[in-house]
Amino acid sequence: MNKYNKVVLAYSGGLDTSVIIQWLKENYGCEVIAVCGNVGQDSELEGLEERALKTGASKLYIEDLTDEFVNDYIFPTIKAGAIYEGKYLLGTSFARPIIGKRLVEIAKKEGADAICHGCTGKGNDQVRFELAVKAFDPNMKIIAPWRIWDIKSREDEIEYAEKNNIQIKINKETNYSKDMNLWHLSHEGLDLEDPANEPKYDKILELSKTIENAPDTPTYITLDFEKGIPVSLNGEKLSGVEIIKKLNKIGGENGIGITDMVENRLVGMKSRGVYETPGGTILYQAHKNLEELCLDKETAHYKEMVSLKFADIVYNGQWYTPLREALSAFVDKTQENVTGTIKLKLYKGNIVNAGMTSPYSLYSEEYATFGEDAVYNQKDSAGFINLFGLPLVVNAKMKSKTKGEGK
């Protein structure tokens, strides 16, 4: 092994990183500086400094990244309409780049020799963290214990923790792998590793009620957007962080945003997880509804292709790439007129459109009406159809002409 004097560790206080502090000191004899990027997991920060220091870290940075996370990572992704494989709203994916960026900044400030993370060699997060590190310091050394240590499972980690008197909050029966931030909460492992098992929603859900326990009456909300960005909820101007927090509560109460999916990881395998994204699911739906009103057909259809690529880029940890920046520039252009108000009805896991208005609406009742109008000449459609169908006519005549030639 290489020798390091000082290592900056991406620290959450969970099982992996609690064990890693001791392991780093044991194997490298180095000083360990723990860094926690606060991206909205506020409840998990209680007692974190005491736990980090008690486990062997020399100090702990808790960096409040929530506003930057929302404005520079979440909102650009919502505007892009990026959803991975039709289900995943990228909650963990776009949180890693901002944390990775801050890790590099603190490593430089502290004069650290290396950055360490607790991601497994099977997951996506190792890629996301390390690409962020490479983007801001391509010469920084990276330590990934899961690739080199003798520990083979989370059960082994628990045994290591018990042997070294490392306090952890889980045991072998509650050993789900979770990731929480302002945007979502993910659940993986244990019974979820078999796709044949129905998730134990009554036991694992923390942000959302089950559909069965959601209210029997609907909840109505209104959201105002300016250039694709949500700016107010129910008529009240709020910051992005505040909107997401309030929508998480409202959406969670109504059983919104629970996703059970088998996804294709970047490293090649499939994995199964349950995601809770109540506020994010509402924002995506509201934004999509407003785009239906404000975007022309060609732009909307082309943007759907961009959305797919954008989702792949975010999922794959390629946030700091020229392509992502270029796609965001395209998306920003499409959002110039995505301004208006969306009304939604939330009911037992469903989000129902209840009305929308925009000063930039491209919907014209004057043209679309089934009643009498003075702007559309229906006779014009005959010539349009003749020209639009001309290739079919020519093809049909060719087939008729050559029908007997192949006999």
C-alpha angles and dihedrals in degrees: 000000000000117000120242130183098197130018129187111215126202095231131194101158091241128125099281099047095040090058094041095062091061092041093053093051091045095050104031104024087223135144111256121212112192120213123192118189108209105216094161104299089123098154091056093057095070110114091357096130093050090049094048094049093044090052091054109272115139092218142347128226115201105192119196103221099155100111093045090045092055100040101038103032113017099042095047088052093049090049089052090051088226114175120165113233091343095291117049116086092200098245097156095030099065094037094064099062094056091048091047090052091053092047090059092048092053093042089056092045092051096041091238122179096214147004121231131199133184098225119133123240089244098057140082097235094074088063094045095051096043096047088053090051091048091050093057103028114012091182097055114116117235127209118201108179095190089067096052114022128091094242109109105179146015087259088058089050091054090051090049090050093050092047092052096041092245110161114228132174098226139062134199092277096052096038100132115148106238137180121191133184138143091284104046153339121234129199126198138159138036112056091356090071088077109067088203090070120089109229115256092238094172088060105036106038115101106158100035138049118230114259089249091056096044117109119280091227125066126249119222122208137172126212126194120207131194116195091340096312123111110238106167141024121208089349095307118120108230140166119258091254092052093048092052092047093051093045091050089057095043094042093044091053089055097046093250124158105021109147128182111188146158106220135188109245120215091244091061108260129102120243133190124221144155118231129196111202107151101156094037093052090054093048093049092050094046092048092048091051092052092049089055087061100041109033124079118236099256094048093045093050094046090047089058089064090048089050092058092050092044090054091052091049093051093044091049094052095248096132095127096055131114090240094056090048091049093049090049089054089054091047092050089055091053090051098058092101099030092112126127148082128292125195118201137185115215117201131161097326095325129113112203124188109242100177142315138206135184136171085223096050114148091197110107116191088192090066099031099047122119087212128080117299138178100213107061125064106204091198088069090070092070093065091043092054092047091055096039090051097042094103089054091051093050091046092049092050091050091052092048092049095049098037096105098036095082095054 
